[in-house]
Every structure is written in structure tokens, then in C-alpha cells.
Amino acid sequence: MIPDAPPLDLRTPYLNAAGSLGFVPKDASLPGGLAPGAFITNPISLQARRPSQGERMLPFPGGVLLHTGLPNPGLRRSIQEYGMAWAHAALPIILNLLVDEPTALRKVMPNIEALDNLVGIELSIPADASPQLTAELCAAAAGKLPVIAQLSLPRAEELAAPCLAAGASAISLGPPRGSLPGAEGRLLNGRLYGAAIYPLMLAVTQAFARAGVPLIAAGGIESEAQAAAALVAGALAVQFDIGLWK
């Protein structure tokens, strides 16, 4: 981590995952009555995104595959619609940003940093991003607010070092991607959630702890006991995803 990376300050180590509770904290209750340390918004892209067409969810024995298109109104409209709610929310807000172009990200950062009650940015790094693009995105977002680089779980160990060197304050684990046959036999590609991810997440968490990397663990955490195990394994915080949807 670079010396001047802003520290990530959370009230508690318990968080919702991006996409699990909407854009504003209407009901941020967590399993076991755990008190959330902040509220993470749904992913927000620079431009508006529409929902995907056709099948969006396929269950499998270890969880569920989602292909939603990550719909959102875009950053400008999101600030217009939700900015006041974020400013007056009882919980501090972490904005999840879905972006793949460093120059465009750098241009919008002053507007983001001016938002009230924002305590961090979770930067959703594309699953196929190169180490160079990953570092450029983190550098473009680095500034007044702590940057959490959200990395797809299978590539987290590969990409963590470039993120921290470019100014990220912490790493969070994003869902891995996979494919399943849909109703008509065509493969549906999407993000994977559920119990099958949990053992993989714990192994990566241990590896990061050994390397001294600040990590927010996520992947298949559904209960207070599972969250506690991830914290014992070395995570600085944990995110609940599918456990909230259930």
C-alpha cells in the first residue's frame, strides 16, 4: 500500500455486498442482528445500464448464477436521485463504481468526492482486466476517499499488488464468473454466489492474511458464524450477499 492511501474506517466489520440491498439503506439488517459498519450501494456505472434480456438467474447445487446486466441509472442520475438520501443516511455510504475507463473515471472523481457521508469507493474491477488496467483504474480513483478494489475471487491474488501500489486502501472479493446451460440449452454466463464459493473465499482470505494484505472477504457468507470464521482467517471485514437475498 502506498504511504498516503487514506485509511478505511468502518464502524463494525460487517457489510452488505454491492447489489444485495439496493441503492439506499432502507433495510440494512444483517444475519444474527449484526450491526453494519457501512452501506454499500448497488453497482453504479458512469452511463445508465438496462437489465439483461432473457434468463437472469439459474440455480445450481452450490448456489446461483446471476446475469442481470447490473442495471442502474448511471452516475450522474444516481447522484441526483440518491445523493440526499446518502447524505442523511444513518449509515456511512460506500459507493460501488462499475467502470472500465481510467480517463473517464478521473473526470468524475471530484463530483464523487464532494458527496456527503461517503466514506469510501468500492471500485468494481472488470473480471478480465489486465494488471495494467487494474492499476490505472485504482490510480484514477485514488484521492481523498479510501478506494476498495473489488477483484473477482479467482484473480484476487494476481491483481492485489497492482491495486495497492496504485493507491487502493484495501481489496474486496468479488464473485467469480461461470456458465450454466439455460432453458433452451444455450450457455448463460454470469456471476456465481452461494455455499460453493465459501471454502474458496476462506483459502484466499488466509493467503492475503499471510501476505499482510487488507482484505474484505466475500463469497458464500450467510451466517454470523461464517462471518466470524472469515474474520478469524484474517479478513478486516466481511460482506454478506446471498444470505441477505434469502
PAZAPA-4460 file (N, C-alpha, C; in steps of 0.05 Angstrom, whole numbers, plus 32768, in hexadecimal, padded with zeros to 4 digits):
% residues 246
    n_x    n_y    n_z   ca_x   ca_y   ca_z    c_x    c_y    c_z   seq   type   mol
   8011   7FE8   8000   8000   8000   8000   8012   8019   8000     1      M     A
   800A   802D   7FF0   801A   8045   7FF0   8016   8054   800A     2      I     A
   802A   8063   8014   8028   806F   802F   8010   8081   8033     3      P     A
   8007   8090   801E   7FF3   80A3   8022   7FD7   8099   801B     4      D     A
   7FD3   807F   8017   7FB9   8075   8012   7FA7   8079   802A     5      A     A
   7F90   8086   8026   7F7E   808C   803E   7F75   8073   804C     6      P     A
   7F75   8073   8066   7F6C   805A   8075   7F4F   8056   8072     7      P     A
   7F47   803D   8072   7F2A   8036   8071   7F20   8034   808D     8      L     A
   7F0D   8044   8094   7F02   8046   80AF   7EE6   803B   80B0     9      D     A
   7EE1   8024   80BB   7EC7   8018   80BD   7EBD   8016   80D9    10      L     A
   7EA3   801B   80DE   7E98   8019   80F9   7E9A   7FFD   8104    11      R     A
   7E94   7FE9   80F3   7E97   7FCD   80FA   7EA2   7FBE   80E2    12      T     A
   7EAB   7FA6   80E5   7EB6   7F97   80CD   7EA1   7F89   80BC    13      P     A
   7E88   7F91   80BF   7E72   7F82   80B1   7E65   7F95   809C    14      Y     A
   7E64   7F8B   8083   7E5A   7F9B   806D   7E47   7F8A   805C    15      L     A
   7E36   7F98   804D   7E27   7F8B   8037   7E38   7F8C   801E    16      N     A
   7E35   7F79   800D   7E43   7F79   7FF3   7E34   7F8B   7FDF    17      A     A
   7E42   7F97   7FCD   7E36   7FA7   7FB8   7E21   7F96   7FA9    18      A     A
   7E0A   7FA2   7FA5   7DF5   7F94   7F96   7DE2   7F84   7FA8    19      G     A
   7DE6   7F84   7FC2   7DD6   7F74   7FD3   7DBF   7F83   7FE1    20      S     A
   7DC2   7F9D   7FE4   7DAD   7FAC   7FF3   7DA4   7FC6   7FE5    21      L     A
   7DAB   7FC9   7FCC   7DA1   7FE0   7FBD   7DB5   7FF7   7FBD    22      G     A
   7DAA   800F   7FB7   7DBB   8027   7FB4   7DBC   8038   7FCD    23      F     A
   7DA8   8035   7FDF   7DA8   8045   7FF8   7DA1   8032   800F    24      V     A
   7DAB   8038   8027   7DA7   8025   803E   7D8C   8027   804A    25      P     A
   7D78   801B   803D   7D5D   801A   8048   7D5C   8005   805E    26      K     A
   7D67   7FED   8059   7D67   7FD8   806D   7D82   7FCB   806C    27      D     A
   7D94   7FD3   807D   7DB0   7FC8   807C   7DB5   7FB4   8092    28      A     A
   7DA0   7FA5   809A   7DA3   7F91   80AE   7DB4   7F7A   80A4    29      S     A
   7DC5   7F6F   80B5   7DD7   7F59   80AD   7DD0   7F40   80BE    30      L     A
   7DD8   7F28   80B5   7DD3   7F10   80C4   7DDD   7F11   80E0    31      P     A
   7DCD   7F05   80F2   7DD5   7F04   810E   7DD3   7F1F   811D    32      G     A
   7DC6   7F32   8110   7DC3   7F4D   811C   7DDD   7F5C   811D    33      G     A
   7DF1   7F55   810C   7E0A   7F63   810C   7E06   7F80   8103    34      L     A
   7E14   7F92   810F   7E12   7FAE   8108   7E24   7FB4   80F0    35      A     A
   7E1A   7FBF   80DA   7E2A   7FC4   80C3   7E3E   7FDC   80C8    36      P     A
   7E55   7FDA   80BC   7E69   7FEF   80C0   7E67   8005   80AB    37      G     A
   7E59   7FFF   8095   7E54   8013   8080   7E40   8005   806D    38      A     A
   7E36   8015   805A   7E23   800B   8046   7E31   800D   802B    39      F     A
   7E32   7FF7   801C   7E3E   7FF7   8001   7E27   7FF8   7FED    40      I     A
   7E28   800B   7FDA   7E13   800E   7FC7   7E14   7FF8   7FB2    41      T     A
   7DFE   7FF5   7FA3   7DFE   7FE5   7F8B   7E14   7FF0   7F78    42      N     A
   7E1F   7FDF   7F66   7E33   7FEA   7F54   7E27   8000   7F42    43      P     A
   7E37   8015   7F3F   7E2F   802C   7F2F   7E44   8031   7F1A    44      I     A
   7E3B   8032   7F01   7E4D   8037   7EEA   7E4C   8054   7EE3    45      S     A
   7E5F   805D   7ED3   7E60   8079   7ECB   7E48   8080   7EB9    46      L     A
   7E40   806D   7EA8   7E28   8070   7E97   7E13   805C   7EA0    47      Q     A
   7DFA   8063   7E9B   7DE4   8052   7EA3   7DE6   8036   7E95    48      A     A
   7DDD   8022   7EA4   7DDD   8007   7E99   7DC1   7FFB   7E9D    49      R     A
   7DB8   7FED   7E88   7D9E   7FE0   7E89   7DA0   7FC3   7E93    50      R     A
   7D8A   7FB7   7E9D   7D8B   7F9B   7EA5   7D90   7F89   7E8D    51      P     A
   7D9D   7F73   7E92   7DA1   7F5F   7E7D   7D87   7F53   7E74    52      S     A
   7D86   7F49   7E5C   7D6E   7F3B   7E51   7D70   7F1D   7E56    53      Q     A
   7D59   7F10   7E57   7D59   7EF3   7E5A   7D5E   7EEB   7E77    54      G     A
   7D68   7ED2   7E7A   7D6D   7EC7   7E94   7D82   7ED8   7EA3    55      E     A
   7D7C   7EDC   7EBD   7D8F   7EEC   7ECD   7D99   7EDD   7EE5    56      R     A
   7D8D   7EC7   7EEC   7D96   7EB8   7F04   7D93   7E9A   7EFE    57      M     A
   7DA8   7E8B   7F04   7DA8   7E6E   7F01   7DB3   7E62   7F1B    58      L     A
   7DA3   7E51   7F29   7DAE   7E44   7F41   7DBF   7E2C   7F39    59      P     A
   7DD2   7E26   7F4A   7DE2   7E0D   7F48   7DE6   7E02   7F64    60      F     A
   7DEF   7DEA   7F68   7DEF   7DDE   7F83   7DFF   7DEE   7F97    61      P     A
   7E13   7DFD   7F8F   7E22   7E0D   7FA2   7E1C   7E2A   7FA4    62      G     A
   7E06   7E33   7F96   7E00   7E4F   7F97   7DEF   7E58   7F80    63      G     A
   7DF6   7E6F   7F75   7DE6   7E7B   7F5F   7DF7   7E8B   7F4D    64      V     A
   7DF1   7E8B   7F33   7DFE   7E9B   7F1F   7DEC   7EB2   7F18    65      L     A
   7DF6   7ECB   7F19   7DE6   7EE2   7F12   7DF1   7EF0   7EF9    66      L     A
   7DDF   7EF7   7EE7   7DE7   7F07   7ED0   7DD2   7F1D   7ECD    67      H     A
   7DD4   7F32   7EDC   7DC0   7F47   7EDD   7DC7   7F5F   7ECB    68      T     A
   7DDF   7F61   7EC2   7DE8   7F79   7EB4   7DEF   7F90   7EC6    69      G     A
   7DEC   7F8C   7EE0   7DF3   7FA1   7EF4   7DE5   7FBB   7EED    70      L     A
   7DCB   7FBC   7EEA   7DBD   7FD4   7EE2   7DBF   7FEA   7EF7    71      P     A
   7DC3   8003   7EEE   7DC4   801A   7EFF   7DC1   8033   7EEE    72      N     A
   7DBA   804A   7EFB   7DB4   8062   7EEB   7DCC   8071   7EE2    73      P     A
   7DE4   8068   7EE8   7DFC   8077   7EE2   7E04   8089   7EF9    74      G     A
   7E1D   8091   7EF9   7E28   80A0   7F10   7E1A   80BB   7F14    75      L     A
   7E17   80CB   7EFE   7E0C   80E6   7F01   7DF0   80E5   7F0C    76      R     A
   7DDF   80D3   7F01   7DC4   80D2   7F0A   7DC2   80C5   7F26    77      R     A
   7DD4   80B3   7F2C   7DD4   80A6   7F46   7DDA   80BB   7F5C    78      S     A
   7DED   80CD   7F56   7DF3   80E3   7F69   7DDA   80F5   7F6D    79      I     A
   7DCD   80FB   7F57   7DB5   810B   7F58   7D9F   80FE   7F68    80      Q     A
   7D9B   80E4   7F64   7D85   80D6   7F71   7D8B   80CD   7F8D    81      E     A
   7DA4   80C6   7F93   7DAA   80BA   7FAD   7DBD   80CA   7FBE    82      Y     A
   7DC8   80E0   7FB3   7DDC   80EF   7FC1   7DD2   80F9   7FDC    83      G     A
   7DBA   8104   7FDE   7DAF   810D   7FF7   7DAA   80F7   800A    84      M     A
   7DA1   80E0   8000   7D9C   80C9   8012   7DB6   80BF   801D    85      A     A
   7DCB   80BE   800D   7DE6   80B6   8017   7DEF   80CA   802C    86      W     A
   7DEC   80E3   8027   7DF6   80F8   803A   7DE8   80F6   8055    87      A     A
   7DCF   80EE   8056   7DC0   80ED   806F   7DBC   80D1   8079    88      H     A
   7DC9   80BE   806E   7DC6   80A2   8077   7DD3   809E   8092    89      A     A
   7DC7   808C   80A2   7DD2   8086   80BC   7DED   8078   80BA    90      A     A
   7DF1   806A   80A4   7E0B   805C   80A0   7E1C   806B   808C    91      L     A
   7E36   806A   8090   7E48   8075   807B   7E46   8065   8062    92      P     A
   7E4B   8072   804B   7E47   8066   8031   7E61   805F   8023    93      I     A
   7E63   8048   8017   7E78   8040   8005   7E6C   803D   7FEA    94      I     A
   7E76   804C   7FD7   7E6B   804C   7FBB   7E7A   8037   7FAB    95      L     A
   7E6B   8024   7FA1   7E76   8010   7F8F   7E75   801A   7F72    96      N     A
   7E8D   801D   7F67   7E8F   8028   7F4C   7E96   8012   7F38    97      L     A
   7E87   8011   7F22   7E8B   7FFE   7F0D   7E97   800D   7EF5    98      L     A
   7EB1   800B   7EF1   7EBE   801C   7EDD   7ED6   800D   7ED1    99      V     A
   7EDC   8013   7EB8   7EF2   8005   7EAA   7F04   8018   7E9B   100      D     A
   7F00   8033   7E9F   7F10   8046   7E90   7F1C   805B   7EA3   101      E     A
   7F36   805A   7EA7   7F43   806C   7EBB   7F3F   8089   7EB7   102      P     A
   7F40   8092   7E9D   7F3E   80AF   7E98   7F23   80BA   7EA0   103      T     A
   7F0D   80AB   7E98   7EF2   80B3   7E9F   7EEE   80B2   7EBE   104      A     A
   7EFA   809F   7ECB   7EF8   809D   7EE8   7F05   80B5   7EF5   105      L     A
   7F1C   80BC   7EEC   7F2B   80D3   7EF8   7F1B   80ED   7EF6   106      R     A
   7F0C   80F0   7EE0   7EFC   8108   7EDC   7EE5   810B   7EF0   107      K     A
   7ED9   80F4   7EF7   7EC2   80F5   7F09   7EC9   80F4   7F27   108      V     A
   7EE2   80EF   7F2D   7EE9   80EC   7F49   7EE4   8105   7F5A   109      M     A
   7EE8   811E   7F50   7EE1   8135   7F61   7EC4   8136   7F69   110      P     A
   7EB2   812E   7F57   7E95   812D   7F5E   7E8F   8118   7F74   111      N     A
   7E9D   8102   7F72   7E99   80EC   7F85   7EA4   80F4   7FA1   112      I     A
   7EBC   8100   7FA1   7EC9   8108   7FBA   7EBA   811E   7FC8   113      E     A
   7EA9   812D   7FB9   7E99   8142   7FC5   7E80   8139   7FD4   114      A     A
   7E7A   811F   7FD1   7E61   8114   7FDD   7E64   8113   7FFB   115      L     A
   7E4F   811A   8009   7E4F   8118   8026   7E4A   80FB   8030   116      D     A
   7E56   80F4   8046   7E53   80DA   8053   7E5E   80C3   8044   117      N     A
   7E6F   80C9   8030   7E7C   80B3   8022   7E97   80AD   802F   118      L     A
   7E9B   8094   8037   7EB4   808D   8045   7EC7   807C   8035   119      V     A
   7EBF   8076   801C   7ED0   8065   800B   7EC4   8060   7FF0   120      G     A
   7ED5   8056   7FDE   7ECC   804D   7FC4   7ED5   8030   7FC0   121      I     A
   7EC2   8020   7FB9   7EC9   8004   7FB2   7ECA   8003   7F93   122      E     A
   7EE1   8000   7F88   7EE6   8001   7F6C   7EE4   7FE4   7F60   123      L     A
   7ECE   7FDF   7F51   7ECA   7FC5   7F46   7EDB   7FC1   7F2D   124      S     A
   7EF1   7FB2   7F30   7F04   7FAE   7F1B   7EF9   7F99   7F07   125      I     A
   7EF9   7F9E   7EED   7EEF   7F8A   7EDA   7EFE   7F6F   7EDE   126      P     A
   7EEE   7F59   7EDC   7EFA   7F3F   7EE1   7F11   7F38   7ECF   127      A     A
   7F11   7F44   7EB6   7F27   7F3D   7EA3   7F3C   7F53   7EA1   128      D     A
   7F3C   7F65   7EB4   7F4F   7F7C   7EB3   7F6C   7F72   7EB6   129      A     A
   7F7D   7F7F   7EA7   7F9A   7F7A   7EA9   7FA5   7F87   7EC2   130      S     A
   7FBC   7F7E   7ECC   7FC8   7F8C   7EE3   7FCC   7FAA   7EDE   131      P     A
   7FD3   7FB1   7EC5   7FD8   7FCD   7EBF   7FBE   7FDD   7EC1   132      Q     A
   7FA8   7FD3   7EB5   7F8E   7FE1   7EB7   7F85   7FE2   7ED4   133      L     A
   7F89   7FCD   7EE3   7F81   7FCD   7EFF   7F8F   7FE3   7F0F   134      T     A
   7FA9   7FE5   7F0B   7FB8   7FFA   7F18   7FB0   8016   7F0F   135      A     A
   7FAA   801A   7EF6   7FA1   8034   7EEB   7F86   803C   7EF7   136      E     A
   7F74   8029   7EFA   7F5A   802F   7F05   7F5D   8038   7F23   137      L     A
   7F6D   8029   7F32   7F71   8030   7F4E   7F7F   804B   7F51   138      C     A
   7F92   8051   7F3F   7FA0   806B   7F41   7F8D   8081   7F3A   139      A     A
   7F7A   807D   7F27   7F67   8091   7F1F   7F53   8097   7F35   140      A     A
   7F4D   8083   7F45   7F3A   8087   7F5B   7F47   8091   7F75   141      A     A
   7F61   808D   7F78   7F6F   8094   7F91   7F6E   80B2   7F95   142      A     A
   7F69   80B9   7FAE   7F68   80D6   7FB5   7F60   80DA   7FD1   143      G     A
   7F4B   80E9   7FD6   7F43   80EF   7FF1   7F36   80D7   7FFF   144      K     A
   7F28   80C6   7FF0   7F19   80B0   7FFC   7F29   8096   7FFA   145      L     A
   7F25   8084   800E   7F31   8069   800B   7F25   805A   7FF3   146      P     A
   7F36   804D   7FE5   7F2E   803D   7FCE   7F30   801F   7FD5   147      V     A
   7F1A   8011   7FD2   7F1A   7FF4   7FD6   7F19   7FE8   7FBA   148      I     A
   7F2D   7FD9   7FB2   7F2D   7FCC   7F98   7F1F   7FB1   7F9A   149      A     A
   7F08   7FAF   7F8C   7EF9   7F96   7F8D   7F03   7F85   7F75   150      Q     A
   7F0F   7F6E   7F7C   7F1B   7F5D   7F68   7F0C   7F42   7F68   151      L     A
   7F08   7F38   7F50   7EFB   7F1D   7F4D   7F0C   7F09   7F5C   152      S     A
   7EFF   7EF9   7F6C   7F0D   7EE7   7F7F   7F24   7ED7   7F71   153      L     A
   7F20   7ECB   7F5A   7F36   7EBB   7F4E   7F4F   7ECB   7F47   154      P     A
   7F4C   7EE6   7F44   7F63   7EF6   7F3B   7F6D   7F09   7F51   155      R     A
   7F61   7F06   7F69   7F67   7F19   7F7E   7F85   7F19   7F86   156      A     A
   7F91   7F01   7F88   7FAD   7F00   7F90   7FBF   7F0B   7F7B   157      E     A
   7FB7   7F08   7F61   7FC7   7F12   7F4B   7FC7   7F31   7F4A   158      E     A
   7FB0   7F3D   7F50   7FAC   7F59   7F4B   7FAE   7F6B   7F63   159      L     A
   7FB0   7F5F   7F7B   7FB0   7F6F   7F93   7FC8   7F82   7F95   160      A     A
   7FE0   7F79   7F8E   7FF8   7F8A   7F90   7FF6   7FA2   7F7F   161      A     A
   7FEF   7FA0   7F65   7FEC   7FB9   7F55   7FD8   7FCC   7F60   162      P     A
   7FC2   7FC2   7F6C   7FAE   7FD4   7F78   7FB9   7FE4   7F8F   163      C     A
   7FC7   7FD6   7FA1   7FD1   7FE3   7FB9   7FE8   7FF7   7FB2   164      L     A
   7FF8   7FEF   7F9E   800E   8001   7F95   8003   801A   7F88   165      A     A
   7FEB   8018   7F7D   7FDF   802F   7F6F   7FCE   8041   7F81   166      A     A
   7FCC   8039   7F9B   7FBE   804B   7FAD   7FA5   803F   7FBB   167      G     A
   7F9E   8026   7FB5   7F87   801A   7FC3   7F8D   8016   7FE0   168      A     A
   7F79   801A   7FF1   7F7D   8016   800E   7F77   7FF9   8016   169      S     A
   7F67   7FEB   8007   7F60   7FCF   800E   7F56   7FC1   7FF5   170      A     A
   7F55   7FA7   7FF7   7F4A   7F96   7FE2   7F30   7F89   7FEC   171      I     A
   7F1C   7F87   7FDA   7F04   7F77   7FE1   7F01   7F61   7FCC   172      S     A
   7EF5   7F4B   7FD4   7EF2   7F34   7FC2   7ED7   7F36   7FB3   173      L     A
   7ED8   7F37   7F99   7EC0   7F37   7F88   7EB9   7F1B   7F80   174      G     A
   7EA1   7F16   7F76   7E98   7EFB   7F6F   7EA8   7EF1   7F57   175      P     A
   7EAE   7ED7   7F57   7EBA   7ECB   7F3F   7EA5   7EC9   7F29   176      P     A
   7EAD   7EC5   7F11   7E9B   7EC2   7EFA   7E9A   7EA5   7EF1   177      R     A
   7E83   7E9D   7EE6   7E80   7E82   7EDD   7E6B   7E80   7EC7   178      G     A
   7E65   7E68   7EBE   7E51   7E64   7EA9   7E40   7E4C   7EB0   179      S     A
   7E26   7E4D   7EA9   7E13   7E37   7EAD   7E01   7E36   7E95   180      L     A
   7DF7   7E1E   7E8D   7DE4   7E1C   7E77   7DC9   7E27   7E80   181      P     A
   7DBD   7E38   7E6F   7DA3   7E43   7E75   7D8D   7E31   7E6B   182      G     A
   7D75   7E3C   7E6A   7D5D   7E2C   7E64   7D5E   7E21   7E47   183      A     A
   7D6A   7E2F   7E35   7D6C   7E26   7E19   7D87   7E19   7E13   184      E     A
   7D96   7E13   7E27   7DB0   7E06   7E23   7DC7   7E19   7E1E   185      G     A
   7DC2   7E32   7E1A   7DD7   7E45   7E15   7DE4   7E4C   7E30   186      R     A
   7DFF   7E50   7E2F   7E0D   7E56   7E48   7E07   7E73   7E50   187      L     A
   7E02   7E77   7E6A   7DFE   7E91   7E75   7E17   7E97   7E86   188      L     A
   7E24   7EAD   7E81   7E3B   7EB5   7E90   7E33   7ECA   7EA6   189      N     A
   7E3F   7EC7   7EBD   7E38   7EDA   7ED2   7E49   7ED7   7EEB   190      G     A
   7E40   7EE5   7F00   7E4E   7EE6   7F1A   7E44   7ECF   7F2C   191      R     A
   7E56   7EC3   7F3A   7E4F   7EAC   7F4B   7E4E   7EB3   7F69   192      L     A
   7E39   7EAB   7F76   7E36   7EB0   7F93   7E2D   7E96   7FA0   193      Y     A
   7E33   7E94   7FBA   7E28   7E7D   7FC9   7E3D   7E6D   7FD9   194      G     A
   7E34   7E58   7FE4   7E44   7E48   7FF7   7E5D   7E3D   7FEA   195      A     A
   7E5C   7E37   7FCF   7E73   7E2B   7FC2   7E8B   7E3E   7FC1   196      A     A
   7E86   7E58   7FC4   7E9C   7E6C   7FC3   7EAA   7E6F   7FDE   197      I     A
   7E9C   7E67   7FF4   7EA7   7E6D   800E   7EC2   7E61   8014   198      Y     A
   7EC7   7E47   800E   7EE2   7E3C   8014   7EF8   7E4A   8004   199      P     A
   7EF2   7E51   7FEB   7F06   7E5F   7FDB   7F0C   7E7A   7FE7   200      L     A
   7EF7   7E88   7FF0   7EFB   7EA2   7FFC   7F0C   7EA1   8015   201      M     A
   7F08   7E8C   8026   7F18   7E8A   803E   7F36   7E85   8038   202      L     A
   7F3B   7E75   8023   7F56   7E6F   801B   7F64   7E88   8012   203      A     A
   7F57   7E99   8002   7F62   7EB2   7FF8   7F66   7EC5   8010   204      V     A
   7F53   7EC6   8022   7F56   7ED7   803A   7F6E   7ED0   804A   205      T     A
   7F74   7EB6   804E   7F8B   7EAE   805C   7FA5   7EB7   804E   206      Q     A
   7FA5   7EB4   8033   7FBD   7EBB   8024   7FC2   7ED9   8026   207      A     A
   7FAD   7EE9   8025   7FB0   7F06   8027   7FBA   7F0E   8043   208      F     A
   7FB0   7F00   8058   7FB8   7F06   8073   7FD6   7F00   8076   209      A     A
   7FDF   7EEA   806B   7FFC   7EE3   806D   800D   7EF8   805F   210      R     A
   8002   7F04   8049   8011   7F18   803A   800D   7F35   8046   211      A     A
   7FFC   7F38   805A   7FF8   7F52   8066   7FE7   7F64   8055   212      G     A
   7FD6   7F59   8044   7FC5   7F69   8033   7FAA   7F6E   8040   213      V     A
   7FA2   7F88   8043   7F88   7F8E   804F   7F71   7F84   803D   214      P     A
   7F60   7F72   8047   7F4C   7F65   8036   7F31   7F66   8042   215      L     A
   7F1D   7F6C   8032   7F01   7F69   8039   7EF7   7F50   802C   216      I     A
   7EF1   7F3C   803C   7EEA   7F21   8032   7ECD   7F21   8029   217      A     A
   7EC7   7F13   8014   7EAC   7F0F   800A   7EAB   7EF6   7FF9   218      A     A
   7E94   7EE9   7FFA   7E90   7ED0   7FEA   7E84   7EBA   7FFB   219      G     A
   7E6A   7EB7   7FF9   7E5C   7EA2   8007   7E58   7EA6   8025   220      G     A
   7E5D   7EBE   802F   7E59   7EC3   804B   7E3C   7EC8   8051   221      I     A
   7E2F   7EB6   8060   7E12   7EB8   8064   7E0B   7EBA   8082   222      E     A
   7E1E   7EB5   8094   7E17   7EB5   80B0   7E2C   7EC3   80C1   223      S     A
   7E25   7EC9   80D9   7E37   7ED6   80EC   7E50   7EC5   80F0   224      E     A
   7E4C   7EAA   80F2   7E62   7E98   80F7   7E75   7E98   80DF   225      A     A
   7E6A   7E98   80C7   7E7C   7E99   80AF   7E8B   7EB3   80AD   226      Q     A
   7E7E   7EC9   80B5   7E8C   7EE2   80B5   7EA3   7EE2   80C9   227      A     A
   7E9E   7ED7   80E1   7EB2   7ED5   80F5   7ECA   7EC5   80EC   228      A     A
   7EC5   7EAF   80DE   7EDB   7E9F   80D4   7EED   7EAE   80C0   229      A     A
   7EE0   7EBF   80B0   7EF0   7ECF   809D   7F01   7EE4   80AB   230      A     A
   7EF6   7EEF   80C0   7F05   7F03   80D0   7F1C   7EF5   80DE   231      L     A
   7F18   7EDD   80E9   7F2D   7ECE   80F6   7F43   7EC7   80E1   232      V     A
   7F3B   7EC2   80C8   7F4E   7EBB   80B3   7F5F   7ED3   80AB   233      A     A
   7F57   7EEB   80B4   7F68   7F02   80AE   7F5B   7F19   80A0   234      G     A
   7F41   7F17   8099   7F34   7F2D   808B   7F31   7F45   809E   235      A     A
   7F33   7F5D   8093   7F2E   7F75   80A4   7F10   7F7B   80A5   236      L     A
   7F00   7F70   8092   7EE3   7F73   8092   7ED8   7F5E   8080   237      A     A
   7EBD   7F5B   8081   7EB0   7F46   8071   7E97   7F53   8064   238      V     A
   7E8F   7F47   804D   7E77   7F4F   8040   7E63   7F38   803E   239      Q     A
   7E4A   7F3E   8043   7E34   7F2A   803F   7E27   7F30   8024   240      F     A
   7E22   7F1A   8015   7E14   7F1E   7FFB   7DFB   7F0D   7FFA   241      D     A
   7DFE   7EF3   7FF2   7DE7   7EE2   7FEE   7DD7   7EDE   8007   242      I     A
   7DE4   7EDF   801E   7DD6   7EDC   8038   7DC2   7EF2   803C   243      G     A
   7DC6   7F0A   8031   7DB3   7F1F   8032   7D9B   7F1B   8020   244      L     A
   7DA0   7F10   8008   7D8B   7F0B   7FF5   7D78   7EF6   8000   245      W     A
   7D82   7EE2   800D   7D71   7ECD   8018   7D5E   7ED8   802D   246      K     A
***
